[in-house]
Amino acid sequence: MSLDRSVMMFAGIMVLVSVGLTLWVSPLFVWFTVFIGVNLIQSSVTGFCPAALVFKKLGVKEGCAFR
């Protein structure tokens, strides 16, 4: 799996986890969902993604978007 797909899968999982936490634990977890959305927007504009750096250090092969 490439770095791009790993980051997209991780973001999707985190969104689902944050929605679940919002529904079943506390409505304040909606801010976690907001944080994830802002980070996705920021990474699409700047090309910098902290999760991509972590996955790269873990040895995931590079893709097209994150190098």
N, C-alpha and C positions, 0 to 999 in steps of 0.2 A: 504494500500500500504506500502511495506517495505521501509526501509531507502535506500537500494541498488537501488530499482526501482525509488525512488524519485530523487536520485542523478543522475541517468542515464537520466530520463526525463528532469530534470533541465538542464543538460549539453546539451542535444539535442535541447531544446528550445533556449538556449543561442547561440548555433552554428547557428541555423536558423536566429535568430535576428541579429547576427553579420554579416552574409552573406547579409541579407537584407539591413542593414545599409551601408555595403560596396558598394552594387549595387546602392542604391537610394540616399544616403546622401553624402558619401565621400569615396574614395578609401583608405584613411588612417585607416578606421575601420577594415581593414584586420588585423591590429595588435591586435585587440580585439579577432579575430578568432585565431590568433597565441597564444595569452595568454591562451585561453581556451584549446587549444591542448596541450600546455606545462603543464598546470595544470592537465589534464587528464593523461598524461604520468607520471608526478611526483606522482600523487595519486596511480597509478597502481604499481609503484616501491616501494613507502614507506608505502602505506596504510593510509596515512594522507590526508584527504580531508576537506578543510574549509567548503564547502557546507554541508557535512555530519554532521559537528558539529552544524551548524545552524539548520538543519532539526531535529537533535536529541533534541536540546533545545526546538524546537517547538512541541515535543511530538510524532514524527514519530517513529514507532516501529523498532527495530534493525533488520538488515538482516544478511547475511553471511559475506559480504565483509567488511563492516564498523561497528565497535563495539565501 
